Amino acid sequence: MADLDDGPDQTPLPVEQVQETTARLLAGTRYNLILTHGPNGEYTRHRRHAECCQTVVELWRLGVIDTRRLWLFAYDDGNLAYLPRVRDDADRRDVLTEEVWLEKHRLITDLYGFRPDSWEARTTPREEGFWCFDSASAAVKRVAPQEQPS
């Protein structure tokens, strides 16, 4: 998230600010694969993750970001009804080995400093899921704003 506010009480950022920050970090390099947040931010509602997803897809569409493939995290939490888990419509699912999962969990607790019983540690999934794209146009269709039920 670079130096953008990633706290719990996020206000929307200007699109230009998120795009400039992302372009500063990613433009000018050719990537084989970029992994980033999904259009809903992995769980109900992480505004900055959703903004990041929209920005990466748009910058890829505009040719500012050069990548062969883009993978977006594909998780759902049932509108906070359960911990985030891989969506049924994910293109790719990977179950982490015990060794890899323990290292991922260690990063959350030791490097980022979250307590072992924290929400962040409890939501460290053993299975990862992604929507996978080889073209910006396909990614644009996936991240298009969804109609909210009334």
URPE-V825046 format. One record per pair of residues at least 24 apart in sequence whose ideal C-beta (glycine too) atoms are under 8 Angstrom apart, sorted by the first residue. I is the first residue (numbers start at 1). J is the second residue. Records with the same first field share a line. If there is no record, write none. Layout:
I: J  J
This chain:
1: 48  52
4: 48
5: 48
6: 48
10: 46  47  48
11: 47
12: 47  51
13: 48  51
15: 51  55
18: 51  52  54  55
19: 55  58  59  64
22: 52  55  56  59  65
23: 59  64  65
26: 56  59  65
27: 59  64  65  66
29: 66
30: 66  67
31: 65  66  67  68
32: 67  68  69
33: 67  68  69  70  71
34: 60  65  67  69  70  71
35: 70  71  72  73  130
36: 70  71  72  73
37: 72  73
38: 72  73  74  75  131
39: 72  142  143  146
40: 76
42: 73  75  77  84
43: 75  77  80  84  123
44: 77  79  80
53: 143
54: 143
57: 136  139  140  142  143
58: 140
60: 136  139
61: 136  137  139  140
68: 134
69: 132  133  134
70: 132  133  136  139
71: 130  131  132  133
72: 130  131  133  139  142  143
73: 128  129  130
74: 129  130  131
75: 125  129
83: 122  123
84: 123  125
85: 125  127
86: 125  127  128  129
87: 129
89: 131
90: 129  130  131
91: 130  131  132
92: 129  130  132
93: 127  128  129
94: 127  128  129
95: 126  127
96: 125  126  127  128
101: 126
